[in-house]
């Protein structure tokens, strides 16, 4: 739709993780450097974490696109919550290994032989687990055991764990000391700052053949960054809708008014998806929502901050009352204990 209207060769803000649209921000370049350093070590675990939408999957695709496939057999596994044995089966199928027997002992033995055979052909195995925060600790332990395999003293199986921040909390738990000691590199992806948000938008537009139409008013970038908080996936969603809005309104310049209109629509959809504006919502909450959506972005943010402050004050009062009630109850318990003696 809008790509033809604006003479674009393709949609610039698609959510699919296309490595051609990989923007090497400061944090993403640093993350790549840490991953490449981990590869030079050739063993253990490399850990990359980031909030949803920060670009972990496209980072993985960009890395694997340029790796030497003659020296590395690469398997990318997007996992859900699976137990240890199912994890081994998933790993085996990820590398195209066909196993004859389904029990764990036979599977593990034959897969170890497969790894050693590939090593003798001059290849190391690199397993990249995306969404690794879903793996239970026992499954992570199974992966750790696979990294212990070596051929003539050289490691032949390495694991990259890519996931959300809770993955780091799991690995650094007290009962995961053995796995923690096998980590050779770790990095956490932060959101983009304002300047890199602007550069990111122009990079994706130019990659899609943008020739200056539509124009972007200077003020829109701070509005986009404020709404998206610098999360690339949110930037994509908002900018895609912004271009669609521009096409429908036949705009050659996208300004703050256009961004305000689109952010209002996106905010409403997010609330509807979360059920906050469902049939069970009170009239008061609907009125509050309407109030928060009127006016400029700065005015809406100011009203939202006031509402959050009211909510915080109310919570503090509730905490104080609860604390007082607990103290009274403790005093009463103390009296009863004294009387019982």
C-alpha positions as CSV (number, residue, x, y, z in Angstrom):
1,X,0.0,0.0,0.0
2,X,2.1,2.9,1.3
3,X,5.3,1.5,-0.2
4,X,4.0,2.3,-3.7
5,X,2.7,5.7,-2.7
6,X,6.1,6.7,-1.3
7,X,8.1,4.9,-4.1
8,X,9.7,2.5,-1.7
9,X,11.1,-0.8,-3.0
10,X,9.8,-2.7,0.1
11,X,8.3,-2.1,3.5
12,X,11.1,-0.6,5.6
13,X,9.6,-1.4,9.1
14,X,8.5,-5.0,8.7
15,X,8.8,-7.0,11.9
16,X,10.5,-10.0,10.2
17,X,14.2,-10.2,11.3
18,X,15.8,-9.5,7.9
19,X,19.6,-9.2,8.2
20,X,19.6,-6.7,5.3
21,X,17.9,-4.3,7.7
22,X,20.3,-4.9,10.6
23,X,21.3,-1.5,12.0
24,X,24.6,-1.6,13.7
25,X,23.9,0.7,16.7
26,X,26.5,1.1,19.4
27,X,25.0,-1.7,21.5
28,X,24.5,-4.1,18.6
29,X,28.1,-3.6,17.3
30,X,29.3,-4.3,20.8
31,X,27.1,-7.3,21.1
32,X,28.5,-8.7,17.8
33,X,32.0,-8.1,19.1
34,X,31.4,-10.1,22.3
35,X,29.8,-12.9,20.3
36,X,32.7,-13.0,17.8
37,X,35.2,-13.0,20.7
38,X,33.3,-16.0,22.2
39,X,33.7,-17.8,18.8
40,X,37.4,-17.3,18.9
41,X,37.5,-19.1,22.3
42,X,35.7,-22.0,20.7
43,X,34.2,-23.4,23.9
44,X,31.7,-23.0,26.6
45,X,28.8,-20.6,26.6
46,X,28.2,-17.1,25.2
47,X,25.3,-15.3,26.8
48,X,23.3,-12.4,25.1
49,X,20.3,-10.9,26.8
50,X,17.9,-8.1,26.1
51,X,14.3,-7.1,26.7
52,X,11.7,-8.2,24.1
53,X,12.1,-6.3,20.8
54,X,15.7,-5.1,21.3
55,X,16.9,-7.0,18.3
56,X,18.3,-10.3,19.6
57,X,17.0,-12.4,16.7
58,X,18.2,-10.1,13.9
59,X,21.5,-10.0,15.7
60,X,21.8,-13.8,15.6
61,X,20.9,-13.8,11.9
62,X,23.4,-11.1,11.1
63,X,26.1,-13.1,12.9
64,X,25.4,-16.5,11.3
65,X,25.1,-14.9,7.8
66,X,28.9,-14.1,7.8
67,X,30.3,-17.2,9.6
68,X,32.5,-19.7,7.8
69,X,30.2,-22.6,7.2
70,X,33.2,-24.8,6.1
71,X,34.5,-24.7,9.7
72,X,31.2,-24.5,11.7
73,X,28.1,-26.6,11.6
74,X,25.5,-24.1,12.9
75,X,22.2,-25.0,14.5
76,X,19.6,-22.3,15.6
77,X,17.0,-23.6,18.0
78,X,14.0,-21.5,19.0
79,X,12.8,-23.3,22.1
80,X,9.9,-23.4,24.5
81,X,9.7,-25.1,27.9
82,X,11.0,-28.6,27.2
83,X,12.5,-31.1,29.5
84,X,16.1,-32.4,29.4
85,X,15.4,-35.4,27.0
86,X,13.3,-33.3,24.7
87,X,16.1,-30.7,24.6
88,X,18.5,-33.3,23.4
89,X,16.1,-34.4,20.7
90,X,15.6,-30.8,19.6
91,X,19.3,-30.2,19.5
92,X,19.9,-33.4,17.4
93,X,17.1,-32.5,14.9
94,X,18.5,-28.9,14.7
95,X,21.7,-30.3,13.4
96,X,20.0,-32.8,11.1
97,X,21.1,-35.8,13.1
98,X,18.9,-38.8,12.7
99,X,18.8,-41.1,15.8
100,X,17.6,-44.7,15.8
101,X,16.7,-45.1,19.5
102,X,14.5,-42.7,21.5
103,X,15.8,-43.4,25.1
104,X,18.1,-40.8,26.6
105,X,21.2,-43.0,27.0
106,X,21.1,-44.2,23.3
107,X,20.3,-40.7,22.1
108,X,23.2,-39.1,24.0
109,X,25.7,-41.8,23.0
110,X,24.9,-41.6,19.3
111,X,24.8,-37.8,19.3
112,X,28.2,-37.6,21.0
113,X,29.6,-39.9,18.2
114,X,28.0,-37.6,15.6
115,X,29.8,-34.6,17.2
116,X,33.1,-36.4,17.2
117,X,32.7,-37.5,13.6
118,X,32.0,-33.9,12.5
119,X,35.1,-32.7,14.5
120,X,37.3,-35.2,12.6
121,X,35.9,-33.7,9.4
122,X,37.3,-30.3,10.6
123,X,34.0,-28.9,11.9
124,X,32.9,-27.5,15.3
125,X,29.3,-27.5,16.2
126,X,27.8,-24.1,17.2
127,X,24.3,-24.3,18.8
128,X,22.4,-21.0,19.1
129,X,19.4,-21.1,21.4
130,X,17.0,-18.2,20.8
131,X,14.4,-17.5,23.5
132,X,16.6,-19.5,25.9
133,X,15.0,-18.0,29.0
134,X,12.3,-20.7,28.5
135,X,14.7,-23.6,29.1
136,X,14.5,-25.2,32.5
137,X,17.7,-25.5,34.5
138,X,17.9,-29.3,33.9
139,X,17.9,-28.6,30.1
140,X,20.6,-26.1,30.5
141,X,22.6,-28.7,32.4
142,X,22.2,-31.1,29.5
143,X,23.7,-28.5,27.2
144,X,26.6,-27.9,29.6
145,X,27.4,-31.6,29.5
146,X,27.6,-31.5,25.7
147,X,30.1,-28.7,25.9
148,X,32.4,-31.1,27.8
149,X,32.9,-33.2,24.7
150,X,36.4,-32.8,23.2
151,X,38.5,-34.4,20.5
152,X,42.2,-34.7,21.3
153,X,41.8,-32.1,24.0
154,X,40.1,-29.6,21.8
155,X,36.4,-28.5,22.4
156,X,34.0,-29.3,19.6
157,X,30.6,-28.1,20.8
158,X,29.8,-24.5,21.8
159,X,26.5,-22.9,22.8
160,X,25.2,-19.3,22.4
161,X,22.3,-18.6,24.8
162,X,20.1,-15.7,23.6
163,X,17.1,-14.6,25.7
164,X,15.3,-12.2,27.9
165,X,16.8,-10.8,31.1
166,X,15.4,-13.6,33.3
167,X,17.8,-16.0,31.5
168,X,20.7,-14.2,33.2
169,X,19.0,-14.5,36.6
170,X,18.6,-18.3,36.0
171,X,22.2,-18.9,35.0
172,X,23.6,-16.8,37.9
173,X,21.5,-18.6,40.5
174,X,23.5,-20.3,43.3
175,X,22.7,-23.8,42.0
176,X,24.1,-23.1,38.5
177,X,27.7,-22.6,39.5
178,X,29.1,-25.2,37.0
179,X,27.4,-23.6,34.0
180,X,28.3,-20.1,35.1
181,X,31.9,-21.1,35.2
182,X,31.6,-22.1,31.5
183,X,30.5,-18.7,30.3
184,X,33.2,-17.1,28.2
185,X,31.4,-13.9,27.1
186,X,28.2,-12.1,28.1
187,X,26.4,-8.9,26.9
188,X,23.1,-7.2,27.6
189,X,21.3,-5.2,24.8
190,X,20.1,-1.8,25.9
191,X,17.5,0.3,24.0
192,X,18.6,2.9,21.4
193,X,19.0,6.5,22.5
194,X,17.3,9.4,20.8
195,X,20.0,10.1,18.2
196,X,20.4,6.4,17.3
197,X,16.6,6.1,17.1
198,X,16.7,8.8,14.4
199,X,19.6,7.1,12.6
200,X,17.8,3.7,12.8
201,X,14.7,5.1,11.2
202,X,16.6,6.7,8.3
203,X,18.7,3.6,7.8
204,X,15.7,1.4,7.4
205,X,14.0,3.9,5.1
206,X,17.1,4.2,2.9
207,X,17.5,0.4,2.8
208,X,14.0,0.2,1.4
209,X,14.8,2.8,-1.3
210,X,13.6,6.0,0.3
211,X,14.3,9.1,-1.8
212,X,13.1,11.7,0.7
213,X,9.4,11.1,0.4
214,X,7.8,11.5,2.8
215,X,9.7,14.1,4.7
216,X,10.0,13.8,8.5
217,X,9.6,16.9,10.6
218,X,12.4,17.3,13.1
219,X,10.1,17.0,16.1
220,X,8.8,13.6,15.2
221,X,11.9,11.7,16.3
222,X,11.8,12.7,20.0
223,X,8.1,11.7,20.0
224,X,8.8,8.4,18.4
225,X,11.6,7.7,20.8
226,X,9.5,8.7,23.8
227,X,6.7,6.4,22.8
228,X,8.9,3.5,21.8
229,X,11.5,3.9,24.6
230,X,14.1,3.1,22.0
231,X,13.0,-0.5,21.5
232,X,13.5,-1.3,17.8
233,X,10.4,-3.5,17.5
234,X,8.2,-0.7,18.9
235,X,9.9,1.8,16.6
236,X,9.1,-0.5,13.6
237,X,5.4,-0.9,14.7
238,X,4.9,2.8,15.2
239,X,6.7,3.9,12.0
240,X,4.9,1.3,9.9
241,X,1.6,2.7,11.2
242,X,2.9,6.3,10.6
243,X,3.6,5.6,7.0
244,X,0.2,3.9,6.6
245,X,-1.4,7.0,8.1
246,X,0.6,9.2,5.8
247,X,-0.6,7.2,2.8
248,X,-4.2,7.3,3.8
249,X,-4.1,11.0,4.4
250,X,-1.9,11.6,1.3
251,X,0.8,13.4,3.4
252,X,4.1,14.4,1.9
253,X,5.4,15.6,5.3
254,X,4.9,13.6,8.6
255,X,4.9,15.9,11.6
256,X,4.1,15.8,15.3
257,X,0.3,15.9,14.7
258,X,0.6,12.7,12.6
259,X,2.7,11.0,15.3
260,X,0.2,12.0,18.0
261,X,-2.7,10.6,16.0
262,X,-0.9,7.3,15.4
263,X,0.3,6.9,19.0
264,X,-3.2,7.5,20.2
265,X,-4.5,4.7,18.0
266,X,-1.7,2.3,18.9
267,X,-2.2,3.0,22.6
268,X,-5.9,2.3,22.4
269,X,-5.2,-1.0,20.6
270,X,-2.7,-2.0,23.3
271,X,-5.2,-1.3,26.0
272,X,-7.9,-3.2,24.1
273,X,-5.5,-6.2,23.7
274,X,-4.7,-6.1,27.4
275,X,-8.5,-6.1,28.3
276,X,-8.3,-2.7,30.0
277,X,-11.1,-1.3,27.8
278,X,-13.2,-4.5,27.6
279,X,-16.9,-4.6,28.5
280,X,-16.1,-5.1,32.1
281,X,-14.2,-1.7,32.4
282,X,-15.8,1.0,34.5
283,X,-17.0,4.2,33.0
284,X,-14.5,6.0,35.2
285,X,-11.6,4.1,33.7
286,X,-12.9,4.9,30.2
287,X,-13.3,8.6,31.0
288,X,-9.7,8.6,32.4
289,X,-8.5,6.9,29.2
290,X,-10.2,9.5,27.0
291,X,-8.7,12.3,29.1
292,X,-5.2,10.8,28.7
293,X,-5.6,10.6,25.0
294,X,-6.6,14.3,24.3
295,X,-4.1,17.1,23.6
296,X,-0.5,17.0,22.6
297,X,2.0,14.3,23.5
298,X,3.6,16.4,26.2
299,X,0.2,17.3,27.7
300,X,-0.8,13.6,27.8
301,X,2.5,12.6,29.4
302,X,2.0,15.3,32.0
303,X,-1.5,14.1,32.9
304,X,-0.2,10.5,32.9
305,X,2.6,11.4,35.4
306,X,0.0,13.1,37.6
307,X,-2.2,9.9,37.6
308,X,0.8,7.7,38.4
309,X,1.7,10.0,41.3
310,X,-1.8,9.7,42.6
311,X,-1.6,5.9,42.3
312,X,1.8,5.9,44.1
313,X,0.5,8.1,46.9
314,X,-2.5,5.8,47.3
315,X,-0.2,2.7,47.4
316,X,2.0,4.4,50.1
317,X,-1.1,5.1,52.2
318,X,-2.2,1.5,51.9
319,X,1.3,0.3,52.9
320,X,1.3,2.5,55.9
321,X,-2.1,1.3,57.0
322,X,-1.0,-2.3,56.5
323,X,2.2,-1.8,58.5
324,X,0.2,-0.2,61.3
325,X,-2.2,-3.2,61.4
326,X,0.7,-5.6,61.5
327,X,2.3,-3.8,64.4
328,X,-1.0,-3.8,66.3
329,X,-1.4,-7.5,65.6
330,X,2.2,-8.2,66.8
331,X,1.5,-6.2,70.0
332,X,-1.7,-8.2,70.6
333,X,0.1,-11.5,70.0
334,X,2.8,-10.4,72.5
335,X,0.1,-9.7,75.1
336,X,-1.6,-13.1,74.5
337,X,1.8,-14.8,74.8
338,X,2.5,-13.1,78.1
339,X,-0.9,-14.1,79.5
340,X,-0.4,-17.6,78.5
341,X,2.7,-17.8,80.6
